[in-house]
Amino acid sequence: MISLVKESKLTPAKVIELAEAYFGPGGIGLEVVDCAECCARFEGGGGHVFVQTAAGERDRGSQVNIEAREWERAAEKFLEKI
């Protein structure tokens, strides 16, 4: 299991939108088991990915936290994209 943190220039809502596209059925094919404005959880292939966001300083950008099991490399690649 891996836990990653990154500062992004994207808003929290945009990060979650991109996470759904990347990890969900239209992306690598994980099932979306929970999704809200601040977070999304995906499961499949014996593992999971949990993406959580918080507004950055002065409401600019966001802090992105990802926890992944069995999808560590995919989580790293997602963070590279955002």
C-alpha positions as CSV (number, residue, x, y, z in Angstrom):
1,M,0.0,0.0,0.0
2,I,1.1,3.5,-0.7
3,S,0.1,6.9,0.5
4,L,1.0,10.0,-1.6
5,V,0.6,13.7,-1.3
6,K,0.9,16.4,-3.9
7,E,0.1,20.1,-4.3
8,S,-1.8,20.8,-7.5
9,K,-2.8,24.0,-9.3
10,L,-6.1,22.4,-10.1
11,T,-9.2,23.0,-7.9
12,P,-10.4,20.1,-5.7
13,A,-13.5,19.6,-8.0
14,K,-11.3,19.3,-11.1
15,V,-9.0,16.8,-9.4
16,I,-11.9,14.6,-8.5
17,E,-13.3,14.9,-12.0
18,L,-10.0,13.8,-13.5
19,A,-9.7,11.0,-11.0
20,E,-13.1,9.6,-12.1
21,A,-12.0,9.7,-15.7
22,Y,-8.6,8.2,-15.0
23,F,-9.5,5.4,-12.4
24,G,-13.1,4.8,-13.3
25,P,-14.9,2.6,-15.9
26,G,-13.8,4.9,-18.8
27,G,-10.2,4.8,-17.6
28,I,-8.4,1.9,-16.0
29,G,-11.7,0.3,-15.2
30,L,-12.1,0.5,-11.5
31,E,-15.6,0.7,-9.9
32,V,-16.5,4.0,-8.4
33,V,-17.8,3.1,-4.9
34,D,-18.0,6.6,-3.5
35,C,-17.7,10.0,-4.9
36,A,-18.2,13.5,-3.5
37,E,-16.8,17.0,-4.1
38,C,-13.8,16.3,-1.8
39,C,-13.0,12.6,-2.4
40,A,-13.5,9.5,-4.5
41,R,-13.0,5.8,-3.8
42,F,-12.4,3.2,-6.5
43,E,-12.2,-0.6,-6.1
44,G,-11.3,-3.5,-8.3
45,G,-8.6,-6.0,-9.1
46,G,-8.1,-6.9,-5.5
47,G,-7.3,-3.4,-4.4
48,H,-8.5,0.2,-4.1
49,V,-7.6,3.8,-4.7
50,F,-8.8,6.6,-2.4
51,V,-8.4,10.2,-3.6
52,Q,-9.0,13.0,-1.2
53,T,-8.6,16.8,-1.8
54,A,-8.5,19.9,0.2
55,A,-8.4,23.5,-0.9
56,G,-4.9,25.0,-1.1
57,E,-3.6,28.1,0.5
58,R,-5.8,31.1,-0.2
59,D,-8.2,28.8,-2.1
60,R,-5.7,28.4,-4.9
61,G,-5.2,24.9,-6.2
62,S,-5.5,21.9,-3.9
63,Q,-3.6,19.4,-1.8
64,V,-4.2,15.9,-3.1
65,N,-3.9,12.8,-1.0
66,I,-4.0,9.3,-2.5
67,E,-4.0,6.0,-0.8
68,A,-3.7,3.0,-3.1
69,R,-3.4,-0.8,-2.7
70,E,-2.5,-2.9,-5.8
71,W,-2.8,0.3,-7.9
72,E,0.3,2.1,-6.6
73,R,1.9,2.7,-10.0
74,A,-1.4,4.0,-11.4
75,A,-1.7,6.4,-8.5
76,E,1.8,7.7,-9.1
77,K,1.0,8.2,-12.8
78,F,-2.2,10.1,-12.0
79,L,-0.3,12.5,-9.7
80,E,2.2,13.1,-12.5
81,K,-0.7,14.2,-14.7
82,I,-2.2,16.7,-12.3
